[in-house]
Amino acid sequence: MKIILLTHERELHRATNTGNLAIENTNNIVERIVWERVNPSKVITQLIENNEAALLYSKATPVTDVTLTISSEVKFEKPVLPPLNIEAYENIIIIDGTWQEAKKIFNQSPYLKAAPHFTLKTATNSLYKLRANQLEGGLCTVECIIEVLKLKGENKKAAELIEKFAQFNG
């Protein structure tokens, strides 16, 4: 399994970035690719074109399940039948930035709209308290990664990351 953080460049210098915490504490499960509007990552575009990655794009709706959807905005040369659940994907793309930056990245990256995308819907709100203007019901990057790890059965790694996040979040 690989979790790819598609990171806004401003996040690289923020002490409050939880993506760094995940990268440092997941034994190479999480890697970062810096988003470039005019030069999209070949790794990400190829994974999407081959239906080998799903995009986590949280719209913050508090319900307990995971929803997987396929964008109808992009036409494929041949029909692509998605797996029925997120667990079937070995590559998960998570946009790493503020809510405003994440929205910008998604809206300015047509290739992301072609990816099967899913939303984490949790019964609890984010515990993250180091940034203002949090979206109600939305999770920070590391909380999303923790939920993905749980969905993938990586409960020990998720528990370790929860502990590191609690220390980071103070």
Secondary structure as GFF3:
##gff-version 3
##sequence-region A 1 170
A	DSSP	beta_strand	2	7	.	.	.	ID=ss1
A	DSSP	three_ten_helix	9	13	.	.	.	ID=ss2
A	DSSP	alpha_helix	18	24	.	.	.	ID=ss3
A	DSSP	beta_strand	30	34	.	.	.	ID=ss4
A	DSSP	alpha_helix	42	49	.	.	.	ID=ss5
A	DSSP	beta_strand	53	56	.	.	.	ID=ss6
A	DSSP	beta_strand	65	69	.	.	.	ID=ss7
A	DSSP	three_ten_helix	86	88	.	.	.	ID=ss8
A	DSSP	beta_strand	91	96	.	.	.	ID=ss9
A	DSSP	alpha_helix	99	107	.	.	.	ID=ss10
A	DSSP	alpha_helix	110	113	.	.	.	ID=ss11
A	DSSP	beta_strand	117	121	.	.	.	ID=ss12
A	DSSP	alpha_helix	141	151	.	.	.	ID=ss13
A	DSSP	alpha_helix	155	169	.	.	.	ID=ss14
###
